[in-house]
Amino acid sequence: MSALTTDRRTPERSGDRRDLPVKGATKIYAGSLVAVNASDLLVPMATATGLRGIGRAEERVDNSTGADGDQTCKTGAGIYRFNNSPAADLITLADIGKPCYGVDDQTVALTDGTGTRSVAGNIFDVDAQGVWVDFR
């Protein structure tokens, strides 16, 4: 490619939404914490290694009878509130800015559960209802 010699219309995206292929035999619920697996397919967050927290499912997608990638799911990449883990894995205001780890598709924890959990996102804030997780 050579340098421009005239104006160019450059496409733009807001960066707050993605449309990702869903793993086969998988159901994703709207509002759930979602991740991509090692095959770059969208799955519900779970206590597992090898996942990458990606955001919040914007819609319910039932690919339970489909193959990998048969369906896609709109996924938000903003800041969303999820449930806080209890006891030793409880996230507090002192943890803002640290990574949090996925327990399931609606709960995050402070630790990786001795190497059993994947990073969900970064702790943005904490309130009485849960943990605000930043996926940007």
C-alpha positions in Angstrom: 0.0 0.0 0.0 1.1 3.5 -0.7 0.4 6.6 1.4 -2.9 8.5 0.8 -3.0 11.2 -1.7 -6.7 12.1 -1.0 -9.2 11.9 1.8 -10.3 8.4 2.9 -13.6 7.3 4.5 -12.4 5.1 7.4 -15.1 2.8 8.9 -15.7 3.2 12.6 -16.9 1.0 15.5 -17.8 2.2 19.0 -15.9 -0.7 20.5 -18.6 -1.5 23.1 -20.2 -4.5 21.2 -19.0 -7.6 19.5 -20.9 -10.4 17.7 -19.1 -13.7 18.5 -19.5 -17.3 17.4 -21.0 -19.5 20.1 -19.6 -23.0 21.0 -21.7 -25.9 19.9 -24.0 -27.6 22.5 -24.0 -24.3 24.5 -26.8 -22.1 25.9 -26.0 -18.5 26.9 -28.3 -16.4 28.9 -28.8 -12.6 28.4 -27.0 -10.7 31.1 -24.5 -13.5 31.8 -20.7 -13.2 32.1 -19.2 -14.7 29.0 -15.8 -15.8 27.9 -14.0 -17.1 24.9 -12.3 -20.5 25.1 -9.1 -21.7 23.5 -10.9 -22.2 20.2 -12.1 -18.5 20.3 -15.7 -19.6 20.8 -18.1 -17.9 23.2 -19.1 -19.8 26.3 -20.6 -19.0 29.7 -17.9 -18.1 32.3 -17.1 -21.1 34.5 -14.6 -22.2 37.0 -12.0 -23.3 34.5 -8.6 -22.4 33.1 -8.0 -21.3 29.6 -10.9 -18.9 29.3 -10.7 -15.2 28.6 -13.5 -13.0 30.1 -14.9 -10.9 27.3 -18.0 -9.2 28.7 -21.8 -9.5 29.1 -24.2 -11.4 26.8 -26.6 -8.9 25.3 -29.1 -11.6 24.3 -30.1 -15.2 25.0 -28.6 -17.7 22.5 -29.5 -21.4 22.4 -26.9 -23.2 20.4 -27.5 -26.4 22.4 -28.3 -28.4 19.3 -25.9 -26.6 17.0 -22.3 -27.0 16.1 -19.5 -24.6 16.9 -20.2 -21.2 15.4 -23.7 -22.1 14.1 -25.0 -19.1 16.1 -23.5 -15.8 17.3 -24.2 -13.8 20.4 -24.1 -10.0 20.7 -21.6 -9.3 23.6 -21.1 -6.0 25.5 -17.6 -4.8 26.3 -18.3 -2.2 29.0 -18.5 -2.1 32.8 -21.1 -4.5 34.3 -22.0 -5.5 37.8 -21.8 -9.2 38.8 -22.2 -11.1 42.0 -19.4 -11.0 44.6 -17.9 -14.2 46.0 -18.3 -14.8 49.7 -15.7 -15.3 52.5 -12.0 -15.4 51.5 -12.7 -14.6 47.9 -14.8 -11.5 48.7 -13.9 -8.4 46.6 -13.7 -5.1 48.5 -13.0 -1.5 47.6 -9.3 -2.1 48.4 -9.2 -4.4 45.3 -10.3 -1.8 42.7 -7.9 -2.0 39.7 -7.0 -5.7 40.3 -8.1 -8.5 38.1 -11.1 -10.7 39.2 -11.7 -14.3 38.4 -14.8 -16.1 37.0 -16.6 -18.5 39.3 -19.7 -19.0 37.1 -21.7 -16.9 34.6 -22.8 -14.4 37.2 -20.1 -14.5 40.0 -16.6 -13.2 40.3 -13.9 -13.8 42.9 -10.7 -12.1 44.2 -8.5 -15.1 43.6 -7.8 -17.7 40.9 -9.0 -20.5 43.2 -5.5 -22.0 43.4 -5.1 -22.0 39.7 -8.6 -23.2 38.8 -10.2 -20.0 37.5 -9.6 -17.7 34.6 -9.4 -13.9 34.7 -12.9 -12.4 34.1 -11.9 -8.7 33.9 -10.7 -5.9 36.1 -12.4 -4.6 39.2 -13.8 -1.2 38.5 -15.9 -0.7 41.7 -17.6 -2.5 44.5 -21.0 -1.8 46.1 -23.5 -3.6 48.3 -25.0 -5.4 45.2 -21.8 -6.7 43.7 -18.6 -6.0 41.7 -18.4 -3.7 38.7 -16.2 -5.5 36.2 -14.4 -3.6 33.4 -14.1 -5.4 30.1 -12.8 -2.5 28.0 
